[in-house]
Amino acid sequence: MRKIILLFICFVATIGVWADDKVSFTADAPEVVVSGDQFRLTFTINSQKIRDFRAPNIQGFEVLMGPSRSQQSSTQIINGQVTSTSSITFTYILMADKEGTYNIPGATVMVDGNNHTSNSVTIKVLPPDKDAAQGGKSSSRNQVAGSKITDKELFITATASKTNVYEQEAFLLTYKVYTQVNLTNLREDMSDLKGFHMQEVELPRQKSWGLEHYNGRNYQTMIWKQYVLFPQQTGKLEIPAITFDATIAQMVASADPFDAFFNGGSNYVNINKKLVTPRININVKELPAGKPANFSGGVGDFTLSSSISTQELKTNDAVTIKLVISGTGNMKLINTPEVAFPQDFEIYDPKVDNKFNLTKEGLAGSKVIEYLAIPRHAGDFTIPPIEFSYFDLKSQSYKTLKTEAYSLKVAKGEGNADQVVANFTNKEDLKVLGKDIRYIKTGNTKLTKKDEFFFGSISYYLWYIIPLILFVSFMVIYRKQAIENANVAKVRTKKANKVATKRMKNAGKLLAEKNTGAFYDEVLKAMWGYISDKLNISVSQLSKDNIEEKLCEHGVSEELIKEFIGTLNECEFARYAPGNQNDTMDKVYTSAIEVISKMENSIKR
């Protein structure tokens, strides 16, 4: 039997190894290197059945070593699933000769009689740091403590994608870090910029460093923050200088020989440095003259579409028009277009759903607006085209987009359609129909002379006496109620049974839902809360040890006290006990109701 099991495992493992029939052949190299630096170029294929590896023609670099071949393989069994991986890597050690951008084509290899070609790689070669080329100190991220960190070794640039823009035209503001030292932390206080609506671009949390040649020196660079700005006013606006607090780790040589042996002879100390970015001037131009009357404030590139829920309906039924504004620009700041519904339609505030994302050109996506209206009269109506005007940045002119007009057929529906006609262009202008002229009542009418019948009659005096009696009665009852409410203990005692009954009703609902944990919690709250309110003692001061003494002081029999404590114990135990919870919950529920009822009749105040 054991032999059969071992053979089966070997068979499954063999299938796992053979199952990997998808060949992957990839090349990898750094994107940027410095002239004179050495780097690795690798070609990796996920198979070991290879032959005839052919290296590409490598130009612009000196081949120091290679190709060297290495292979890796591993097999895992997870939950009975066998997975196997194997690969072979060919490695070159290259050195960049001179600056420029070079492309290394893919290598080829044969696997099971089929040729496979890897991807090509592009490498940018930067010139050497001018200080290193002149025999000075080379750029290093590990500085010796005590040496001054200059603004050439660590600084932050602030750049704007545009410096001449129109009002509401979006542009990108970027803060980029350049460093030749070991920067470990960076903080800034980016307050709101006056005259701009600002939105931060979401960057990856794990920021990556890149190599860049700047002003004759090579730096490790990283984009720290990016913001999309929308100018809110015209004229000369300034993006002020921002102060960054930087922390740099500097190396300290150690004189301890043991520390030198185990830690390389160096430790690090943190140095703080303030970095100030340059100011940026932005020239904001006013939008050209000739704005359309219905100009929305939109600046960018937009499209407009619309749809209607129905064109045949009855009075008092709702009709919805959906308007979709799509494109890129200051979408968050544009005004909602108006729909000219017929005068006797009841109109509701439009519902706006913003579905756009922040991009470097502004907000891109769509603004979905739903207009709801209810016709109150039957007839044929026309909803004119909806207009949306904006300033187009490409043509630098105003454009007006229109939807189609909609014809509505409204039939007579249920209910009184002659109730209200509202002019919703002016919500104060309302009038009631069918009630402005009353019908003249006809028939026999008995008339009485003025000042006869009522004045001096019994009804006349009752109109004075009855309100006086009601007022006095109200004052007496109110005063009595206020005195009772002032006695907090008495109020709690009177409401104890009511509160407990409400909690037991909730427990009954939880019992029906078979919510075990919540059911027992509610029963315990009802029992402890009842005793707390009835005796006017906070729950925190009650315990199973002193509850017997407190209840005895209020004339409760020992037998009932034991029954109450027993119910508490049974509830706490049943909550965590195994077995049939349905029967146990029913028993606890019944016991709790009975013991609270008995306690209500036994506690003496």
Stockholm file with secondary structure:
# STOCKHOLM 1.0

chainA/1-605         MRKIILLFICFVATIGVWADDKVSFTADAPEVVVSGDQFRLTFTINSQKIRDFRAPNIQGFEVLMGPSRSQQSSTQIINGQVTSTSSITFTYILMADKEGTYNIPGATVMVDGNNHTSNSVTIKVLPPDKDAAQGGKSSSRNQVAGSKITDKELFITATASKTNVYEQEAFLLTYKVYTQVNLTNLREDMSDLKGFHMQEVELPRQKSWGLEHYNGRNYQTMIWKQYVLFPQQTGKLEIPAITFDATIAQMVASADPFDAFFNGGSNYVNINKKLVTPRININVKELPAGKPANFSGGVGDFTLSSSISTQELKTNDAVTIKLVISGTGNMKLINTPEVAFPQDFEIYDPKVDNKFNLTKEGLAGSKVIEYLAIPRHAGDFTIPPIEFSYFDLKSQSYKTLKTEAYSLKVAKGEGNADQVVANFTNKEDLKVLGKDIRYIKTGNTKLTKKDEFFFGSISYYLWYIIPLILFVSFMVIYRKQAIENANVAKVRTKKANKVATKRMKNAGKLLAEKNTGAFYDEVLKAMWGYISDKLNISVSQLSKDNIEEKLCEHGVSEELIKEFIGTLNECEFARYAPGNQNDTMDKVYTSAIEVISKMENSIKR
#=GR chainA/1-605 SS CHHHHHHHHHHHHHHHHHTCCCCCEEEECCSEEETTCEEEEEEEESCSCEEEEECCCCCSEEEEEEEEEEEEEEEEEETTEEEEEEEEEEEEEEEECSSEEEEECCCEEEETTEEEECCCEEEEEECCCHHHHTTSCCCCSCEETTSCCCTTTEEEEEEESCSEEETTCCEEEEEEEEESSCEEEEEECCCCCTTEEEEECCCCSSCCCEEEEETTEEEEEEEEEEEEEEECSCEEEEECCCEEEEEEEEEEECCCHHHHHHHTTEEEEEEEEEEECCCEEEEEECCCSCCCTTEEEEEEEEEEEEEESCSEEETTCCEEEEEEEEEEESGGGCCCCCCCCCTTEEECCCEEEEEEEEETTEEEEEEEEEEEEEECSCEEEEECCCEEEEEETTTTEEEEEECCCEEEEEECCSSCTTSEEECTTSTTCEEESSCSSCCCCCSCCCCCCTTCSSTTSHHHHHHHHHHHHHHHHHHHHHHHHHHHHHCHHHHHHHHHHHHHHHHHHHHHHHHHHTCHHHHHHHHHHHHHHHHHHHHTCCGGGCCTTTHHHHHHHTTCCHHHHHHHHHHHHHHHHHHHCCSCHHHHHHHHHHHHHHHHHHHHHHCCC
#=GC SS_cons         CHHHHHHHHHHHHHHHHHTCCCCCEEEECCSEEETTCEEEEEEEESCSCEEEEECCCCCSEEEEEEEEEEEEEEEEEETTEEEEEEEEEEEEEEEECSSEEEEECCCEEEETTEEEECCCEEEEEECCCHHHHTTSCCCCSCEETTSCCCTTTEEEEEEESCSEEETTCCEEEEEEEEESSCEEEEEECCCCCTTEEEEECCCCSSCCCEEEEETTEEEEEEEEEEEEEEECSCEEEEECCCEEEEEEEEEEECCCHHHHHHHTTEEEEEEEEEEECCCEEEEEECCCSCCCTTEEEEEEEEEEEEEESCSEEETTCCEEEEEEEEEEESGGGCCCCCCCCCTTEEECCCEEEEEEEEETTEEEEEEEEEEEEEECSCEEEEECCCEEEEEETTTTEEEEEECCCEEEEEECCSSCTTSEEECTTSTTCEEESSCSSCCCCCSCCCCCCTTCSSTTSHHHHHHHHHHHHHHHHHHHHHHHHHHHHHCHHHHHHHHHHHHHHHHHHHHHHHHHHTCHHHHHHHHHHHHHHHHHHHHTCCGGGCCTTTHHHHHHHTTCCHHHHHHHHHHHHHHHHHHHCCSCHHHHHHHHHHHHHHHHHHHHHHCCC
//
